[in-house]
Amino acid sequence: MRVAIYARVSTDEQASEGFSIDAQLEMLRAYAGSQDGWTVQDEYVDEGRSGRNDRRPEYRRMMQDSNIRNWDAVLVLKMDRIHRNSRNFMKMMDFLKKHGKEFVSSTESLDTSTAMGRFVIDMIQRIAQLESEQIGERTRFGMREKAESLRDKEGPSDGVMGFAPPFGYAMDAGSLVADEAELEVAKDIFKWYLEGMTVDGICYRLNRSGISTRRSNPWNKFNLRNILHNPVYAGYMRWDGILIMHGAEKAVSGEGFDRVQEIMSSRTKISMKKEILFIKDSELPPSPNV
């Protein structure tokens, strides 16, 4: 039987449980070698990827039609190495059955061809999913405690909550710092908006000047509104509704940021009123001929 070895580890798991990629591969190769007539056809490795979803490049490559024809069974160290979500796991099992493929866990002897075997697999997967969700809950609780402690600290905070720095900022030694070139653009965006320019007008001005986003995309009303709504430009990082003061250079004062929010809110209400009036007018019966 031709087998495809699949190994996965997330950074946290590798640090706390010791399921390193090298250790998984060594054990899986040894297991395949101990089985009569088994050959390792290919190896797929996702490092630093969560098992809660299937958005993993090597997992998806393994399941592609061009590759699935090359193997008869997928071999993993434990079931939770390939999925930590019971629904995704059973979806994978249906996919394998449809293509006449087998699933083998080297440390969990289960017969997936029987109803009882499938039931046990489902139970194990549900336990793994519960474990994963509990880890997520504990992590979120810890992050909230950290956010609250940073919020209550006097003066600007040197710490961050693990978010990617937005346009205008970068990370330096774990602290938020200004990206001078980008921050100047952010300052102009707030300045122009406070002077009365519309979001569409600012986008047009930036794009015509050849100024693009960090990812070299043109400006539009969505990415520009994200900047105008983000309190980081007024000196505060936001995490789960908690505002944490940072010490990096600001693009707008607190008063200016609040004024921007008021203007945006009022313009949104005016736009909605116009839309409602348009709908009502369109529903009126045609005027009689005079």
C-alpha positions in Angstrom: 0.0 0.0 0.0 1.3 3.5 -0.9 0.9 5.9 1.9 1.1 9.7 2.1 2.6 10.8 5.4 1.1 14.0 6.9 2.7 15.9 9.8 1.6 19.1 11.4 2.5 21.2 14.3 1.7 24.7 15.6 4.2 26.8 17.4 2.5 26.5 20.8 2.1 22.7 20.5 5.8 22.3 19.5 6.9 24.2 22.5 4.6 22.6 25.1 4.1 19.0 23.9 7.2 18.2 21.9 5.4 17.1 18.7 8.2 18.4 16.5 8.0 17.8 12.8 11.2 15.8 12.8 9.9 13.5 15.6 6.6 12.9 13.8 8.3 12.1 10.5 10.7 9.7 12.1 7.9 7.8 13.9 5.7 7.7 10.8 8.5 6.4 8.6 9.3 3.7 11.1 5.6 2.7 11.4 5.2 2.5 7.6 8.4 0.5 7.4 7.1 -2.0 10.0 4.0 -2.8 7.9 4.1 -5.5 5.3 4.0 -4.1 1.8 3.8 -0.4 2.7 5.8 2.2 0.9 6.0 5.9 1.7 4.9 7.6 -1.5 5.1 11.2 -0.4 5.4 13.4 2.7 3.4 16.6 3.4 4.4 18.9 6.2 2.5 22.0 7.6 4.6 23.8 10.2 3.1 26.5 12.4 -0.4 25.8 11.2 -3.6 25.4 13.2 -5.6 22.2 12.9 -8.9 24.0 13.5 -9.4 24.6 9.8 -8.2 23.2 6.5 -6.5 26.3 5.3 -3.1 24.6 5.2 -1.0 24.6 2.0 0.5 21.1 2.3 -2.8 19.6 3.4 -4.6 21.1 0.4 -1.8 20.0 -1.9 -2.0 16.4 -0.6 -5.8 16.4 -1.3 -5.5 17.7 -4.9 -6.6 15.4 -7.6 -3.1 15.4 -9.2 -1.6 14.0 -5.9 -4.3 11.9 -4.4 -4.0 9.4 -7.3 -0.4 8.7 -6.1 -1.3 7.2 -2.7 -3.7 4.7 -1.2 -3.8 5.9 2.4 -2.9 9.0 4.5 -0.8 8.2 7.6 -0.7 10.5 10.6 0.8 10.2 14.1 -2.5 11.1 15.8 -5.9 12.1 14.5 -5.6 15.6 15.8 -2.5 16.2 13.7 -4.7 16.3 10.6 -7.9 17.9 12.1 -9.0 19.4 15.4 -12.5 20.1 14.2 -14.9 17.1 14.1 -16.9 18.4 11.2 -13.8 19.0 9.1 -12.5 15.5 10.0 -15.7 13.8 9.0 -15.8 15.8 5.8 -12.3 14.6 5.0 -13.3 11.0 5.8 -16.2 11.3 3.3 -13.8 12.7 0.7 -11.4 9.8 1.2 -14.1 7.2 1.0 -15.4 8.7 -2.2 -11.9 8.3 -3.7 -11.3 4.9 -2.3 -8.6 6.0 0.1 -7.9 4.9 3.7 -7.0 6.9 6.8 -4.5 5.5 9.3 -3.4 6.8 12.7 -0.2 5.1 13.8 -1.0 5.5 17.6 -4.8 4.9 17.4 -5.8 1.5 16.1 -9.3 2.1 14.6 -11.1 0.4 11.7 -12.7 3.1 9.7 -14.6 0.7 7.5 -17.1 -0.1 10.4 -19.9 1.9 11.9 -18.4 1.5 15.4 -15.0 2.6 14.2 -16.5 5.7 12.6 -18.4 6.4 15.8 -15.3 6.1 18.0 -13.4 8.4 15.5 -16.2 11.0 15.8 -16.0 10.9 19.6 -12.2 11.3 19.6 -12.5 14.2 17.2 -15.2 15.9 19.4 -12.9 15.5 22.4 -10.0 17.0 20.5 -12.2 19.9 19.3 -13.3 20.5 22.9 -9.7 20.5 24.0 -8.8 23.0 21.3 -11.7 25.3 22.1 -10.8 25.2 25.8 -7.2 26.2 24.9 -8.6 29.1 22.9 -10.8 30.2 25.8 -7.9 30.2 28.2 -5.8 32.1 25.7 -8.4 34.7 25.2 -8.9 35.1 28.9 -5.2 35.5 29.4 -5.1 38.1 26.5 -7.9 40.0 28.1 -6.2 40.1 31.4 -3.0 41.4 29.7 -5.1 44.1 27.9 -6.7 45.2 31.1 -3.3 45.4 32.9 -1.8 47.5 30.0 -4.9 49.7 30.0 -4.6 50.4 33.7 -0.9 51.1 33.5 0.1 54.8 34.0 1.3 56.4 30.8 2.0 54.8 27.4 2.4 51.1 27.2 5.5 49.4 25.6 3.6 46.1 25.1 1.2 45.2 22.3 -1.6 42.6 21.9 -0.1 40.6 19.1 -1.9 42.5 16.3 -0.1 43.3 13.0 0.9 47.0 12.9 -1.5 49.0 10.7 -0.5 51.4 7.9 1.7 54.1 9.3 3.3 51.9 12.0 5.8 49.1 12.5 7.2 46.9 15.3 10.6 47.5 16.9 11.7 45.3 19.8 8.1 44.5 20.7 6.9 48.1 20.7 4.8 50.1 18.2 6.8 52.7 16.3 6.0 55.1 13.5 6.8 54.4 9.9 7.5 58.0 9.0 6.7 57.9 5.3 3.4 56.0 5.8 2.4 58.1 8.9 2.7 61.3 6.9 0.1 59.9 4.5 -2.1 59.0 7.4 -1.8 62.5 8.8 -2.8 64.0 5.4 -5.9 61.6 5.3 -7.1 62.9 8.7 -6.3 66.5 7.8 -8.1 66.4 4.5 -11.1 64.8 6.0 -11.4 67.4 8.7 -11.1 70.1 6.1 -14.2 68.7 4.4 -13.0 66.3 1.7 -15.0 63.2 1.2 -13.7 59.6 1.4 -14.0 59.3 -2.4 -12.2 62.6 -2.9 -9.3 61.6 -0.7 -9.0 58.2 -2.5 -8.9 60.0 -5.8 -6.3 62.4 -4.6 -4.0 59.6 -3.2 -4.4 57.4 -6.3 -3.8 60.2 -8.7 -0.6 61.1 -6.7 0.7 57.6 -7.1 0.4 56.9 -3.4 -0.7 53.3 -2.7 -1.4 51.2 0.4 1.2 49.1 2.1 0.4 46.2 -0.2 0.7 48.4 -3.3 -3.1 48.4 -3.8 -5.1 51.5 -4.8 -7.0 53.3 -2.1 -10.8 52.8 -1.9 -13.5 53.7 0.5 -13.1 50.5 2.5 -9.3 50.7 3.3 -9.5 54.4 3.8 -12.4 54.1 6.3 -10.4 51.5 8.2 -7.8 54.2 8.8 -10.3 56.9 9.8 -12.0 54.5 12.3 -8.8 53.2 13.9 -8.0 54.8 17.3 -4.3 53.7 16.9 -3.8 57.0 14.9 -5.0 58.9 18.0 -2.6 57.1 20.3 -4.6 54.0 21.4 -4.4 50.4 20.5 -7.8 48.6 20.5 -8.3 44.9 21.6 -11.7 43.4 22.3 -13.2 46.8 23.1 -10.3 47.8 25.4 -8.2 50.9 24.6 -4.5 50.8 25.5 -2.4 53.9 25.2 0.7 53.6 23.1 3.8 55.8 22.9 4.3 56.0 19.2 3.8 59.2 17.2 0.1 60.1 16.5 -1.4 61.0 13.2 -4.3 63.0 14.7 -5.2 64.4 18.1 -7.8 62.8 20.3 -10.2 65.7 19.7 -9.6 65.5 15.9 -10.2 61.7 15.9 -13.5 62.2 17.8 -14.5 64.9 15.3 -13.8 62.6 12.4 -16.1 59.9 13.9 -18.8 62.5 14.4 -18.5 63.6 10.7 -18.5 60.1 9.4 -21.5 59.2 11.5 -23.5 62.2 10.3 -22.6 61.6 6.7 -23.7 58.0 7.0 -27.1 59.1 8.4 -27.6 61.6 5.6 -26.8 58.9 3.1 -29.2 56.5 4.6 -32.0 59.1 4.7 -31.4 59.9 1.0 -31.6 56.1 0.2 -34.9 55.8 2.1 -36.4 58.8 0.4 -35.3 57.4 -3.0 -37.0 54.1 -2.2 -40.2 55.8 -1.1 -40.3 58.0 -4.2 -39.7 55.0 -6.5 -42.7 53.3 -5.0 -45.1 56.2 -5.7 -47.6 55.6 -8.6 -46.8 57.5 -11.8 -48.2 61.0 -12.1 -51.5 61.1 -14.0 -51.4 62.8 -17.4 -52.8 66.3 -17.3 
